């Protein structure tokens, strides 16, 4: 392409950009919902989700219940998703599901709703309301669409969320052990082990359950020492029976030897 051709091409691109910008500004200011919707759809299809969203937010409420409503609400929710505004996307996806439960997009929308909550799920140490929302949406998706192509991803997200909740419970119990509230630690570890029998934290939970029992026995009044050392001994035996090759076994063995000595002296 010669220099003249390049100049013409650049001028054409600039002209089209100004034309699109002018069309958007006109749609933004007009009260004509049809024009707003038309321009919003065009911008959405071009990947201009920010400007499309600004127009769609002004027409979605108007079109719900009308033929264009399903498409308008889907584009609105999806624009938030594409811009990584996941909580806002999740809210609009949920709104879509309530208004269009029989839509061809219902399966995809429910999956994306759960995925949005998953992506916004907070770290384990914070309040887990968002995690529970993600689990509810993903479990509903799994139950409703058991043969979906997204099933594996949904199950993986559920597993990750459940592990996060388990870690929170485990860390709370471990925290009691750390501050030497051994009775609270024992109760918390017992609850954790009952509620999460297959947890990845089971080995560590059993070890710290034993450690709390050992420390409680060491710090007991004389009248309760024998009973509590016997309980600690039982916890050790349970731990090494389930995890004989545990990385914690060396530390556990030392405590166990001390327990046997204390029992023999009582």
Backbone bond lengths (Angstrom), bond angles and torsions (degrees), N, CA, C in turn:
res aa  C-N    CA-C-N  psi(-1)  N-CA   C-N-CA  omega(-1)  CA-C   N-CA-C  phi
1 X - - - 1.465 - - 1.534 108.64 -
2 X 1.375 116.18 128.31 1.459 118.91 179.58 1.529 111.03 -77.31
3 X 1.330 115.78 175.80 1.470 121.24 -175.19 1.522 111.26 -60.47
4 X 1.333 116.70 -40.27 1.460 119.69 -179.47 1.520 110.86 -63.81
5 X 1.338 116.79 -40.09 1.466 120.73 179.10 1.512 111.75 -65.41
6 X 1.363 116.60 -38.89 1.462 120.70 178.47 1.517 110.94 -63.67
7 X 1.329 116.14 -42.13 1.468 120.45 -179.85 1.521 110.24 -62.83
8 X 1.320 116.80 -43.20 1.474 121.22 -179.83 1.524 110.08 -63.18
9 X 1.344 117.21 -41.32 1.470 121.18 -179.39 1.523 110.72 -64.76
10 X 1.338 116.29 -42.56 1.470 120.44 179.19 1.520 110.56 -64.08
11 X 1.316 116.40 -42.79 1.468 120.64 179.73 1.521 110.95 -63.29
12 X 1.351 115.62 -37.34 1.464 120.22 179.43 1.526 110.67 -65.48
13 X 1.346 116.33 -42.56 1.473 120.91 179.19 1.523 110.23 -62.89
14 X 1.342 116.37 -44.70 1.467 120.75 179.66 1.519 110.52 -62.76
15 X 1.349 115.53 -41.32 1.467 120.74 179.98 1.528 111.10 -62.49
16 X 1.340 115.76 -43.16 1.468 120.21 179.74 1.528 111.02 -66.21
17 X 1.351 116.54 -37.72 1.462 120.57 179.68 1.519 110.48 -64.60
18 X 1.350 116.08 -44.63 1.465 119.47 179.05 1.516 111.45 -65.57
19 X 1.341 115.14 -36.15 1.462 119.97 179.12 1.523 110.83 -64.54
20 X 1.368 116.01 -44.21 1.463 120.67 178.97 1.518 110.98 -64.68
21 X 1.342 115.34 -39.38 1.462 119.83 179.90 1.518 110.54 -65.69
22 X 1.324 114.73 -41.11 1.463 119.05 178.84 1.509 111.73 -65.81
23 X 1.325 116.67 -38.37 1.459 121.35 178.39 1.526 110.74 -64.56
24 X 1.311 115.72 -40.27 1.471 120.37 179.05 1.522 110.77 -65.22
25 X 1.335 116.92 -46.22 1.465 120.86 179.92 1.523 111.41 -61.80
26 X 1.316 115.34 -38.61 1.462 119.84 178.10 1.529 110.65 -64.58
27 X 1.346 116.12 -44.43 1.467 121.02 179.48 1.524 110.98 -64.88
28 X 1.320 116.63 -35.42 1.456 121.48 -178.29 1.524 111.32 -65.86
29 X 1.331 115.99 -35.77 1.469 121.13 -174.83 1.529 113.52 -90.24
30 X 1.320 116.29 -21.99 1.463 119.05 -174.83 1.531 112.46 -75.86
31 X 1.326 115.56 158.97 1.465 121.47 173.38 1.530 110.81 -96.91
32 X 1.327 114.98 5.01 1.468 121.50 -178.65 1.540 109.27 -81.16
33 X 1.338 116.50 102.59 1.459 120.71 -177.69 1.524 112.16 -63.26
34 X 1.298 116.65 -34.32 1.461 120.13 -178.69 1.525 110.87 -64.48
35 X 1.340 116.01 -41.47 1.465 119.65 178.33 1.529 110.38 -67.53
36 X 1.327 117.45 -43.02 1.464 120.74 178.00 1.529 110.52 -56.98
37 X 1.332 114.83 -45.53 1.462 119.84 -178.22 1.528 111.31 -65.17
38 X 1.321 116.41 -43.12 1.458 121.42 -179.26 1.532 111.38 -61.65
39 X 1.329 116.40 -46.41 1.467 120.58 -179.76 1.531 110.21 -68.88
40 X 1.325 117.49 -40.12 1.471 121.46 179.03 1.523 110.40 -60.14
41 X 1.315 116.83 -44.21 1.464 121.24 179.66 1.526 110.72 -63.31
42 X 1.334 116.55 -41.64 1.463 121.06 179.05 1.525 110.88 -62.92
43 X 1.327 116.54 -43.27 1.462 120.84 179.22 1.533 110.98 -66.47
44 X 1.331 116.83 -40.04 1.463 121.33 178.28 1.525 110.42 -60.39
45 X 1.312 117.17 -45.57 1.463 121.77 -178.71 1.520 112.23 -66.18
46 X 1.342 116.88 -23.26 1.462 121.27 177.60 1.536 111.88 -89.28
47 X 1.340 115.67 -3.28 1.460 119.27 -179.86 1.518 114.23 85.65
48 X 1.331 116.81 11.08 1.464 120.98 178.01 1.534 107.40 -90.67
49 X 1.327 115.38 74.29 1.460 120.55 -171.38 1.530 113.21 -72.03
50 X 1.314 117.03 -30.06 1.472 119.80 -178.66 1.522 111.04 -64.14
51 X 1.320 116.57 -49.31 1.478 119.11 -178.22 1.521 111.14 -74.72
52 X 1.337 116.14 -35.32 1.459 119.32 176.87 1.524 110.49 -59.36
53 X 1.329 115.82 -41.96 1.454 122.12 -178.12 1.532 111.38 -62.68
54 X 1.321 116.42 -40.40 1.468 120.32 -179.39 1.528 111.77 -61.94
55 X 1.314 114.93 -35.69 1.463 118.97 177.76 1.530 111.37 -77.65
56 X 1.311 115.89 -42.48 1.464 119.93 -177.39 1.524 112.41 -63.09
57 X 1.328 117.50 -35.26 1.461 119.64 -179.21 1.530 111.54 -63.64
58 X 1.325 116.42 -20.38 1.463 121.09 -179.49 1.534 112.74 -89.71
59 X 1.346 116.25 -15.11 1.468 118.40 -175.46 1.533 114.16 -118.43
60 X 1.336 117.66 -16.64 1.467 120.37 -175.03 1.521 111.67 -57.07
61 X 1.323 117.03 -49.17 1.464 120.49 -179.40 1.522 112.27 -59.48
62 X 1.330 115.84 -36.35 1.462 120.75 180.00 1.525 111.67 -68.14
63 X 1.339 116.82 -38.46 1.466 120.27 -173.35 1.532 114.67 -87.74
64 X 1.334 118.43 -16.68 1.459 118.51 177.13 1.527 109.53 -60.08
65 X 1.326 115.81 126.36 1.461 120.56 -174.37 1.512 112.33 97.26
66 X 1.320 116.39 -11.23 1.465 121.92 176.14 1.531 108.99 -107.91
67 X 1.336 117.90 166.77 1.471 120.43 -175.22 1.523 114.68 -55.64
68 X 1.338 117.33 -34.87 1.464 120.10 -177.64 1.526 113.04 -82.38
69 X 1.324 117.04 -7.56 1.463 120.30 -172.09 1.512 114.51 -60.15
70 X 1.328 116.94 -43.39 1.457 120.82 -177.93 1.524 111.18 -60.52
71 X 1.314 115.94 -48.57 1.460 120.26 -179.47 1.524 111.16 -66.72
72 X 1.334 116.88 -41.13 1.462 120.83 -178.65 1.527 111.24 -62.00
73 X 1.332 116.76 -45.64 1.456 120.75 -178.31 1.523 111.07 -68.75
74 X 1.330 116.96 -36.68 1.466 119.53 178.01 1.533 110.13 -64.54
75 X 1.334 117.14 -47.09 1.465 119.98 179.73 1.521 111.11 -61.72
76 X 1.323 116.80 -37.72 1.458 121.90 -179.94 1.529 110.52 -63.33
77 X 1.340 116.22 -49.51 1.468 120.65 178.35 1.518 110.88 -63.12
78 X 1.324 116.22 -44.10 1.455 120.89 -176.74 1.527 112.05 -67.44
79 X 1.316 117.07 -30.26 1.471 120.56 177.08 1.523 110.32 -65.15
80 X 1.328 116.34 -41.36 1.468 119.50 175.19 1.528 110.32 -61.51
81 X 1.323 116.35 -43.31 1.465 121.04 -179.46 1.524 110.95 -62.32
82 X 1.340 116.19 -46.15 1.459 120.45 -178.90 1.528 111.08 -63.62
83 X 1.314 117.37 -27.33 1.473 121.40 178.93 1.534 112.29 -93.42
84 X 1.328 115.87 8.70 1.469 122.99 176.63 1.531 113.36 63.54
85 X 1.322 115.33 29.02 1.470 120.74 172.47 1.528 106.60 -94.96
86 X 1.327 115.37 74.20 1.455 120.30 -164.01 1.527 114.54 -68.69
87 X 1.302 119.11 -38.25 1.464 119.69 -179.97 1.523 111.01 -67.58
88 X 1.326 116.17 -39.84 1.464 119.98 177.40 1.530 110.22 -68.17
89 X 1.317 116.28 -37.83 1.469 120.16 176.65 1.519 110.65 -63.14
90 X 1.331 116.38 -44.57 1.468 120.55 -179.27 1.524 110.73 -59.82
91 X 1.323 116.45 -41.85 1.469 120.32 178.85 1.520 110.92 -61.78
92 X 1.331 117.65 -43.12 1.466 121.09 -179.32 1.531 111.89 -72.49
93 X 1.343 116.92 -34.29 1.475 119.15 175.17 1.535 110.08 -64.40
94 X 1.328 116.33 -40.74 1.465 119.83 178.10 1.530 110.46 -64.04
95 X 1.323 115.50 -39.75 1.468 121.14 176.70 1.533 110.36 -61.42
96 X 1.326 116.09 -39.88 1.463 121.21 178.27 1.525 110.19 -62.24
97 X 1.332 116.46 -47.48 1.464 121.50 -178.35 1.524 111.64 -59.33
98 X 1.328 116.85 -39.64 1.464 120.85 -179.16 1.528 111.47 -69.49
99 X 1.329 116.54 -36.57 1.460 120.49 -177.47 1.521 113.66 -85.48
100 X 1.358 116.35 -27.99 1.467 119.39 -176.09 1.533 110.61 -134.19
101 X 1.336 117.19 62.19 1.476 120.41 -176.30 1.524 113.81 -63.78
102 X 1.341 118.00 -22.15 1.469 120.65 -178.62 1.530 112.30 -100.96
103 X 1.293 117.24 10.44 1.464 121.20 -179.32 1.524 111.73 -63.57
104 X 1.328 116.13 150.30 1.463 121.02 174.33 1.532 110.92 -64.05
105 X 1.327 115.69 -21.57 1.466 120.54 -179.61 1.532 112.27 -92.03
106 X 1.326 117.99 1.10 1.470 121.15 -174.54 1.528 112.10 -57.84
107 X 1.329 117.39 -41.72 1.466 120.79 -179.84 1.524 111.10 -63.27
108 X 1.314 115.86 -49.45 1.460 120.23 -179.49 1.529 111.50 -62.21
109 X 1.318 115.64 -41.04 1.461 120.77 -177.12 1.532 111.13 -65.25
110 X 1.338 117.15 -42.71 1.462 119.96 179.42 1.525 110.84 -64.60
111 X 1.326 116.90 -39.51 1.465 120.84 176.48 1.523 110.90 -61.88
112 X 1.325 116.41 -46.72 1.469 120.29 -178.49 1.530 111.71 -67.44
113 X 1.314 116.35 -32.41 1.465 119.66 176.27 1.536 109.92 -60.82
114 X 1.337 115.07 -48.69 1.462 119.44 177.77 1.520 112.04 -63.25
115 X 1.313 116.71 -39.61 1.463 120.89 -179.52 1.527 110.92 -65.21
116 X 1.326 116.70 -37.89 1.471 120.57 178.16 1.520 110.76 -61.87
117 X 1.330 116.53 -46.70 1.465 119.59 177.72 1.533 110.50 -63.45
118 X 1.334 116.37 -37.30 1.467 120.70 177.58 1.529 110.77 -60.82
119 X 1.321 116.14 -45.97 1.466 120.93 -178.29 1.527 112.46 -66.26
120 X 1.331 116.29 -23.57 1.463 120.55 179.50 1.527 112.36 -100.70
121 X 1.321 116.94 1.87 1.464 120.23 -179.78 1.524 109.78 -59.88
122 X 1.338 118.24 127.74 1.468 120.74 -174.63 1.522 112.64 -74.35
123 X 1.328 116.64 167.49 1.462 121.26 176.05 1.521 108.88 -61.92
124 X 1.315 115.78 156.06 1.466 121.61 -169.17 1.525 113.42 -58.25
125 X 1.331 117.61 -28.22 1.462 120.45 -174.87 1.523 113.27 -77.77
126 X 1.332 117.52 -11.16 1.466 121.45 -178.68 1.528 110.96 -96.62
127 X 1.332 115.60 175.18 1.466 120.79 176.62 1.534 109.47 -58.86
128 X 1.318 116.70 136.85 1.470 121.83 -171.44 1.530 114.24 -104.55
129 X 1.324 117.58 24.34 1.469 119.69 179.39 1.529 111.13 -57.67
130 X 1.334 116.25 -42.50 1.464 120.35 179.31 1.518 112.46 -64.12
131 X 1.317 116.52 -34.53 1.470 121.00 178.20 1.524 110.48 -65.13
132 X 1.328 116.58 -42.59 1.469 120.15 178.69 1.535 110.93 -65.68
133 X 1.325 117.69 -36.50 1.470 120.74 176.51 1.519 110.27 -62.84
134 X 1.319 115.88 -42.87 1.467 120.01 179.11 1.524 110.83 -63.32
135 X 1.324 116.28 -43.34 1.472 119.94 179.36 1.524 111.26 -62.82
136 X 1.326 116.80 -42.31 1.471 119.91 179.98 1.525 110.91 -61.55
137 X 1.336 116.49 -46.90 1.462 120.50 -177.95 1.526 111.25 -67.03
138 X 1.320 117.46 -43.51 1.468 120.54 -178.64 1.517 111.70 -68.82
139 X 1.339 116.85 -37.88 1.460 119.25 179.04 1.526 110.56 -67.67
140 X 1.331 115.83 -38.42 1.474 119.24 175.95 1.525 109.90 -61.79
141 X 1.330 116.39 -41.30 1.462 120.90 178.49 1.533 111.09 -62.39
142 X 1.323 116.71 -46.34 1.471 121.51 -179.24 1.529 110.64 -62.46
143 X 1.327 116.63 -42.23 1.462 120.80 -179.38 1.529 111.57 -67.99
144 X 1.323 115.71 -38.32 1.456 119.97 -175.47 1.522 112.83 -80.97
145 X 1.335 116.62 -31.58 1.476 120.15 -176.56 1.542 110.01 -128.30
146 X 1.328 117.21 67.91 1.475 120.64 -175.56 1.523 114.58 -66.84
147 X 1.311 117.41 -13.96 1.463 120.24 179.83 1.522 112.59 -110.04
148 X 1.295 116.99 18.02 1.461 121.21 -176.85 1.520 111.81 -68.51
149 X 1.321 115.67 151.23 1.468 120.55 175.86 1.530 111.31 -70.58
150 X 1.333 116.38 -17.23 1.466 120.55 178.92 1.536 112.78 -94.20
151 X 1.327 116.80 7.99 1.458 120.79 -173.62 1.530 112.04 -60.67
152 X 1.313 117.42 -43.89 1.467 119.98 -178.26 1.530 110.83 -62.58
153 X 1.312 116.83 -44.55 1.463 120.15 178.97 1.526 110.81 -62.93
154 X 1.336 116.03 -41.76 1.465 120.04 178.99 1.526 110.76 -62.28
155 X 1.325 117.13 -44.15 1.476 120.63 178.97 1.522 111.79 -64.00
156 X 1.332 116.81 -38.80 1.467 120.52 178.03 1.529 111.30 -64.22
157 X 1.333 116.28 -39.07 1.460 119.73 178.14 1.528 110.64 -66.47
158 X 1.327 116.26 -41.30 1.471 120.18 178.07 1.523 110.14 -61.09
159 X 1.331 117.41 -44.48 1.462 121.37 179.61 1.528 110.92 -60.74
160 X 1.312 116.89 -42.54 1.469 120.60 179.93 1.527 111.12 -65.36
161 X 1.322 116.47 -39.78 1.467 120.64 179.43 1.525 111.19 -67.29
162 X 1.331 116.50 -42.62 1.466 120.20 178.31 1.529 111.16 -63.62
163 X 1.318 116.35 -39.47 1.469 120.42 177.44 1.520 110.62 -62.64
164 X 1.325 116.50 -38.12 1.467 120.33 177.57 1.523 111.20 -63.30
165 X 1.324 117.12 -43.69 1.469 120.76 178.11 1.523 110.95 -64.88
166 X 1.342 115.89 -38.93 1.467 119.51 177.26 1.526 110.86 -63.96
167 X 1.311 115.76 -40.30 1.463 118.30 179.40 1.526 110.97 -63.69
168 X 1.317 116.56 -39.45 1.462 118.92 178.55 1.527 110.62 -60.45
169 X 1.336 116.96 -46.39 1.463 120.90 179.35 1.531 111.13 -63.63
170 X 1.330 115.26 -41.73 1.465 119.72 179.50 1.520 111.28 -63.26
171 X 1.329 116.96 -44.83 1.463 120.86 -177.95 1.528 111.60 -66.64
172 X 1.331 116.77 -32.31 1.473 119.62 176.14 1.535 109.51 -63.85
173 X 1.332 115.61 -47.01 1.474 119.94 179.02 1.527 110.56 -62.55
174 X 1.317 116.62 -43.62 1.463 121.27 179.25 1.529 110.72 -63.34
175 X 1.329 116.15 -33.38 1.457 120.38 178.47 1.515 112.18 -63.31
176 X 1.337 116.21 -38.06 1.468 119.96 176.59 1.528 110.75 -62.55
177 X 1.334 115.80 -41.68 1.465 120.22 177.76 1.528 110.17 -61.65
178 X 1.323 116.15 -40.56 1.463 121.21 -177.35 1.523 112.02 -65.11
179 X 1.344 116.62 -38.34 1.475 119.00 -179.48 1.532 111.79 -89.26
180 X 1.347 116.31 7.91 1.463 123.69 174.88 1.529 114.11 69.82
181 X 1.317 115.25 25.20 1.465 119.17 171.18 1.529 105.77 -94.04
182 X 1.325 115.59 77.31 1.464 120.76 -167.56 1.525 113.15 -70.17
183 X 1.323 117.20 -32.53 1.471 118.88 178.29 1.523 110.61 -65.71
184 X 1.345 116.13 -43.01 1.468 119.49 177.31 1.525 110.61 -65.43
185 X 1.331 116.76 -37.25 1.463 120.92 178.87 1.523 110.81 -62.83
186 X 1.339 116.23 -46.60 1.470 120.62 -179.78 1.528 110.80 -59.62
187 X 1.322 116.07 -45.79 1.462 119.95 179.81 1.527 110.98 -62.57
188 X 1.341 116.37 -42.73 1.469 120.46 -179.33 1.520 111.77 -66.54
189 X 1.335 116.75 -41.95 1.468 119.78 178.24 1.531 111.03 -65.97
190 X 1.332 117.20 -39.11 1.465 120.27 177.58 1.526 110.51 -60.18
191 X 1.336 116.23 -46.46 1.471 120.55 178.80 1.521 110.91 -62.35
192 X 1.327 116.05 -43.15 1.468 120.79 -179.74 1.524 110.98 -60.24
193 X 1.328 116.59 -46.15 1.471 120.81 -176.52 1.531 112.06 -68.32
194 X 1.326 116.91 -33.58 1.466 120.60 177.09 1.521 110.54 -69.80
195 X 1.331 116.44 -43.19 1.467 121.35 -175.30 1.524 112.91 -79.69
196 X 1.335 117.76 -21.80 1.469 120.77 -175.18 1.530 110.61 -132.88
197 X 1.333 117.70 64.15 1.472 120.35 -174.70 1.524 114.64 -62.68
198 X 1.318 117.86 -26.95 1.468 119.88 -178.28 1.517 113.41 -105.22
199 X 1.315 117.83 18.92 1.459 121.64 -174.59 1.526 112.87 -66.93
200 X 1.329 115.06 148.13 1.461 120.85 174.97 1.533 110.78 -67.90
201 X 1.324 116.45 -14.92 1.463 120.97 -179.95 1.542 112.09 -95.00
202 X 1.333 117.21 7.11 1.462 120.05 -173.56 1.536 112.31 -62.35
203 X 1.322 116.56 -45.01 1.464 119.87 -178.85 1.529 111.16 -58.19
204 X 1.320 116.22 -49.66 1.460 120.43 -178.74 1.527 111.04 -66.32
205 X 1.334 116.31 -36.99 1.469 120.42 179.35 1.523 110.66 -63.78
206 X 1.333 117.26 -41.92 1.466 120.49 178.23 1.527 111.49 -64.94
207 X 1.328 115.77 -38.59 1.463 118.97 178.60 1.531 110.36 -63.82
208 X 1.340 116.42 -48.65 1.467 118.59 -178.08 1.523 112.06 -71.54
209 X 1.322 116.77 -25.75 1.471 119.26 172.57 1.524 109.44 -63.49
210 X 1.320 115.80 -42.57 1.470 120.99 176.08 1.529 110.87 -64.75
211 X 1.330 116.68 -44.56 1.462 120.73 -179.26 1.522 111.01 -60.19
212 X 1.325 117.21 -42.93 1.467 120.95 178.98 1.526 111.06 -63.75
213 X 1.333 116.54 -40.87 1.467 120.44 178.58 1.521 110.50 -64.00
214 X 1.332 117.12 -40.79 1.470 122.27 178.97 1.530 110.71 -63.31
215 X 1.328 116.29 -47.35 1.466 120.24 -178.48 1.527 111.24 -67.39
216 X 1.322 116.71 -36.12 1.464 119.86 177.53 1.525 110.62 -63.41
217 X 1.337 115.90 -41.73 1.472 120.33 178.67 1.524 110.98 -63.99
218 X 1.339 116.63 -43.08 1.470 121.30 -179.64 1.528 111.99 -61.14
219 X 1.312 115.66 -32.09 1.465 119.87 -174.80 1.532 112.40 -104.26
220 X 1.317 116.20 20.45 1.464 120.87 -178.55 1.526 112.07 -85.86
221 X 1.316 114.34 159.20 1.464 119.29 169.90 1.534 107.03 -69.27
222 X 1.297 116.49 157.28 1.463 122.13 -173.77 1.534 112.89 -53.81
223 X 1.293 116.37 -39.59 1.464 120.30 -175.39 1.532 113.47 -67.19
224 X 1.349 116.90 -19.17 1.458 119.72 -177.42 1.527 113.02 -109.10
225 X 1.309 116.84 -2.97 1.468 120.46 -174.95 1.525 112.81 -59.42
226 X 1.309 118.02 -52.94 1.467 121.06 -174.31 1.532 111.07 -58.86
227 X 1.327 115.95 -48.30 1.468 120.44 -179.27 1.532 110.61 -59.48
228 X 1.333 115.93 -42.77 1.463 119.09 -175.87 1.529 112.52 -75.38
229 X 1.327 117.17 -33.34 1.468 118.25 175.07 1.532 110.62 -68.26
230 X 1.315 116.76 -35.71 1.476 120.35 176.24 1.534 109.99 -64.16
231 X 1.322 115.97 -40.04 1.473 120.43 178.09 1.523 109.86 -64.67
232 X 1.339 116.75 -43.24 1.465 120.43 178.15 1.526 110.69 -61.79
233 X 1.339 116.41 -40.75 1.473 121.27 177.76 1.530 110.25 -59.74
234 X 1.322 116.70 -42.41 1.472 120.84 178.34 1.531 111.13 -63.53
235 X 1.324 116.38 -38.20 1.466 120.54 179.81 1.528 110.84 -66.96
236 X 1.317 116.52 -38.61 1.467 119.91 176.42 1.525 110.33 -62.16
237 X 1.304 116.89 -48.15 1.467 121.02 -177.52 1.525 111.32 -62.67
238 X 1.309 116.32 -36.88 1.463 120.44 176.91 1.528 110.49 -66.23
239 X 1.318 116.14 -42.72 1.468 121.58 -179.15 1.525 111.38 -62.24
240 X 1.343 118.06 -50.15 1.466 120.20 -176.27 1.528 111.91 -73.83
241 X 1.320 116.78 -22.60 1.471 119.18 175.22 1.530 110.43 -68.31
242 X 1.327 116.21 -40.54 1.466 120.30 -177.97 1.528 111.83 -82.09
243 X 1.346 115.96 -37.45 1.471 120.37 -178.05 1.542 109.65 -128.61
244 X 1.319 116.61 72.43 1.479 119.88 -176.30 1.524 113.79 -65.76
245 X 1.315 117.47 -22.97 1.470 120.74 -177.57 1.528 111.63 -109.71
246 X 1.302 116.80 24.17 1.464 121.24 -176.56 1.521 112.62 -62.54
247 X 1.316 116.22 147.06 1.465 121.33 174.50 1.527 111.35 -66.19
248 X 1.323 116.17 -19.51 1.463 120.68 179.72 1.541 112.35 -86.89
249 X 1.308 117.26 -2.97 1.467 119.56 -171.11 1.527 112.91 -63.72
250 X 1.340 117.62 -36.74 1.453 120.04 179.87 1.517 112.08 -59.05
251 X 1.330 116.08 -46.14 1.464 120.31 178.44 1.530 110.89 -67.08
252 X 1.322 115.18 -38.89 1.466 119.73 -179.64 1.532 110.87 -64.96
253 X 1.330 116.60 -39.35 1.472 120.61 -179.86 1.531 111.55 -60.99
254 X 1.327 116.60 -40.58 1.468 120.57 179.73 1.527 111.08 -62.92
255 X 1.319 115.53 -42.61 1.463 119.19 178.01 1.524 110.50 -66.00
256 X 1.319 115.23 -38.56 1.464 119.79 -178.94 1.529 111.57 -63.15
257 X 1.333 115.76 -41.55 1.469 119.21 178.23 1.524 111.24 -62.79
258 X 1.314 115.96 -37.81 1.464 120.15 177.49 1.534 110.90 -67.17
259 X 1.322 115.86 -37.47 1.466 121.09 178.34 1.532 110.03 -62.85
260 X 1.333 117.86 -46.90 1.466 121.60 178.67 1.522 111.35 -59.73
261 X 1.313 115.95 -40.60 1.469 120.32 178.87 1.526 111.02 -64.26
262 X 1.347 115.64 -44.28 1.460 120.25 -178.67 1.539 110.63 -64.46
263 X 1.323 116.69 -41.45 1.453 120.86 179.79 1.532 111.21 -62.85
264 X 1.325 115.69 -40.27 1.473 120.34 -178.99 1.528 111.66 -67.97
265 X 1.306 116.69 -23.90 1.473 121.58 -178.09 1.530 112.79 -88.44
266 X 1.322 114.91 -15.00 1.494 117.81 -176.30 1.534 111.51 -85.05
